[in-house]
């Protein structure tokens, strides 16, 4: 049996110090298989986004083990985790997080340059073409619509061909029609490339498209239903 891409065991995390500290994650254990699409759902403050930060190596846990793509993140330095993330993890944020003084092409090329890709701009151009933005490569984020900015962000996340794609409320800043197009794109790319997709969303319809939904409340996982026999993502 193939090793899960995500293996969390008894993960706990407290943020802040003293009287202001908050126990955000409480004994979270979760396995996610290669190619699985998992939706993380739950009320605000339940720990969903913090869980994604842990998966991305952007937060270190106080207790438990975090293994991503077969590699243990516990004990690694920030530089080691950053290098690992650059090779294995793509991230899409609700607010796009594009660099405003860089063109779409330059934004997508950044992770490729950091990874010392042989042809970062050629690869970035091809990636923008796959998300339907071949005519917008020289435009800056301020010249793009919200949907176009999110497409650039998706292209940037996909550019290094990661095994794990993480999306935090990827349609949260978009209108319904544009959000549906972005959701279609995310699921299609994940399926096409065999990537593991983990997304946090308040959108029940978006979560329902995942192969499995994981419900969180008060820092704990409430339920991890069995994996669906047939993927719900349209071909």
C-alpha positions in Angstrom: 0.0 0.0 0.0 1.3 3.4 -1.0 2.4 5.7 1.9 -0.1 8.6 2.5 1.1 12.0 1.3 -0.1 13.5 4.6 0.4 11.8 7.9 -0.5 13.7 11.1 -0.3 11.9 14.4 -1.6 13.5 17.7 -0.7 17.0 16.6 -1.2 19.8 19.1 -0.4 23.5 18.7 -0.8 26.5 21.0 -0.5 30.1 19.6 0.3 33.1 21.7 1.8 33.2 25.2 0.5 33.4 28.8 -3.1 34.7 29.3 -3.5 35.3 25.5 -2.5 31.8 24.5 -5.0 29.7 22.5 -4.9 26.0 22.1 -5.7 25.9 18.4 -5.1 22.2 17.5 -5.8 19.4 20.0 -4.5 15.9 19.3 -5.2 16.0 15.5 -4.5 12.8 13.5 -5.1 12.6 9.8 -3.9 10.5 6.8 -4.5 11.7 3.3 -3.7 9.4 0.3 -2.0 10.3 -2.9 -4.4 11.9 -5.4 -7.2 12.3 -2.8 -9.2 15.5 -2.6 -10.1 16.4 1.0 -12.3 19.3 2.1 -11.7 20.7 5.6 -14.9 22.2 7.0 -16.1 23.6 10.3 -17.0 26.9 12.0 -14.7 29.9 12.2 -12.1 29.4 14.8 -12.2 25.6 14.6 -8.6 25.4 13.6 -9.0 24.7 9.8 -6.6 27.3 8.5 -4.1 26.6 11.2 -4.2 22.9 10.2 -3.3 24.0 6.6 -0.4 26.1 7.9 0.9 23.0 9.7 0.6 20.9 6.5 2.5 23.6 4.6 5.3 23.7 7.2 4.4 27.4 8.0 3.6 26.5 11.7 5.6 24.2 13.9 3.7 21.9 16.2 4.1 21.6 20.0 3.4 17.9 20.1 2.9 15.1 17.6 4.4 14.3 14.3 3.9 15.8 10.8 5.0 13.8 7.8 4.5 15.1 4.3 5.3 13.2 1.2 7.2 10.7 3.3 9.4 13.3 5.0 9.2 14.2 8.7 9.0 17.9 9.2 9.5 17.9 13.0 13.0 19.1 13.8 13.8 20.6 10.5 15.1 24.2 10.3 13.1 27.0 8.6 15.4 26.9 5.6 15.1 23.1 5.3 11.3 23.3 5.5 11.2 26.2 2.9 13.3 24.1 0.5 11.1 21.1 1.1 7.9 23.2 0.6 9.3 24.6 -2.7 9.7 21.1 -4.1 6.6 19.4 -2.7 3.8 21.8 -1.8 1.8 24.4 -3.7 -0.4 26.9 -1.8 -3.4 28.9 -3.0 -4.7 31.6 -0.6 -8.0 33.4 -0.4 -6.4 36.8 -1.0 -4.1 35.7 -3.9 -0.9 36.9 -2.3 0.6 38.0 -5.6 3.6 40.4 -5.6 2.1 43.7 -6.8 5.1 45.1 -8.7 5.6 41.9 -10.7 3.8 40.8 -13.8 1.8 37.6 -13.9 4.7 35.9 -15.6 7.2 37.1 -13.0 4.9 36.0 -10.2 4.7 32.5 -11.5 8.4 32.4 -12.3 9.4 33.2 -8.7 9.1 29.7 -7.2 10.7 28.2 -10.3 13.7 30.6 -9.9 14.0 29.7 -6.3 14.0 26.0 -7.3 16.7 26.8 -9.8 14.6 25.6 -12.8 16.5 25.6 -16.1 13.9 27.8 -17.8 11.8 29.5 -15.2 10.1 32.0 -17.5 9.4 29.4 -20.2 7.8 27.1 -17.7 5.9 30.0 -16.1 4.5 31.0 -19.5 3.4 27.4 -20.2 1.7 27.2 -16.8 -0.2 30.5 -17.4 -1.3 29.1 -20.7 -2.8 26.0 -18.9 -5.0 28.3 -16.7 -6.2 30.4 -19.7 -4.0 33.4 -19.2 -1.6 33.3 -22.2 -2.8 36.8 -23.2 -2.2 38.3 -19.7 1.4 37.4 -19.0 2.7 41.0 -18.9 -0.2 42.4 -16.8 0.4 43.4 -13.1 -2.0 42.1 -10.4 -3.7 45.5 -10.2 -4.6 45.2 -13.9 -6.3 41.8 -13.4 -9.7 40.8 -12.2 -10.0 38.8 -9.0 -10.6 35.6 -10.9 -7.6 36.3 -13.1 -5.4 36.9 -10.0 -6.5 33.6 -8.5 -5.6 31.9 -11.8 -2.2 33.4 -11.6 -1.9 32.2 -8.0 -3.0 28.7 -9.1 -0.4 28.7 -11.9 2.3 29.7 -9.4 1.2 26.9 -7.0 1.3 24.4 -9.8 4.5 25.5 -11.5 6.9 23.4 -9.4 4.7 20.3 -10.0 4.1 19.7 -6.3 2.7 16.5 -4.8 0.4 18.4 -2.4 -1.8 21.3 -3.4 -3.2 23.3 -0.4 -6.1 25.8 -0.9 -7.4 28.1 1.9 -10.8 29.4 1.0 -9.8 29.7 -2.7 -13.1 31.1 -3.8 -13.8 33.3 -0.7 -13.0 36.6 -2.4 -14.8 35.8 -5.7 -18.4 36.1 -6.9 -20.3 32.9 -7.3 -19.8 32.4 -11.1 -16.1 33.2 -10.9 -15.7 31.1 -7.8 -17.3 28.1 -9.6 -14.8 28.5 -12.5 -11.8 28.6 -10.1 -13.1 25.5 -8.3 -13.4 23.7 -11.6 -9.9 24.6 -12.5 -8.5 23.5 -9.1 -10.2 20.1 -9.2 -9.3 19.6 -12.9 -5.6 20.3 -12.4 -5.4 18.2 -9.3 -7.0 15.3 -11.1 -5.0 15.7 -14.3 -1.7 15.7 -12.4 -2.5 13.2 -9.7 -1.9 15.7 -6.9 -3.3 15.4 -3.4 -5.6 18.4 -2.8 -6.6 19.7 0.6 -8.9 22.7 0.8 -10.5 24.7 3.6 -13.9 26.1 2.7 -17.1 27.4 4.2 -18.8 26.6 0.9 -20.7 23.3 1.4 -21.1 22.8 -2.3 -17.4 23.1 -2.9 -16.6 20.8 0.0 -19.1 18.2 -1.4 -17.0 17.9 -4.5 -14.2 16.5 -2.5 -13.7 12.7 -2.2 -13.8 13.2 1.6 -14.8 15.9 4.1 -13.1 16.3 7.4 -15.1 18.3 10.0 -13.3 20.3 12.6 -14.6 21.9 15.8 -12.7 23.5 18.7 -9.3 22.3 17.4 -10.3 18.7 17.0 -11.3 16.5 14.0 -14.9 15.5 14.6 -15.3 13.1 11.7 -13.2 11.6 8.8 -15.7 9.7 6.7 -14.5 6.8 4.6 -13.1 7.8 1.2 -15.8 7.9 -1.5 -15.6 5.0 -3.9 -16.0 7.2 -7.0 -14.5 10.7 -7.2 -17.1 13.4 -7.4 -15.0 15.8 -9.5 -16.5 16.0 -13.0 -14.2 14.8 -15.8 
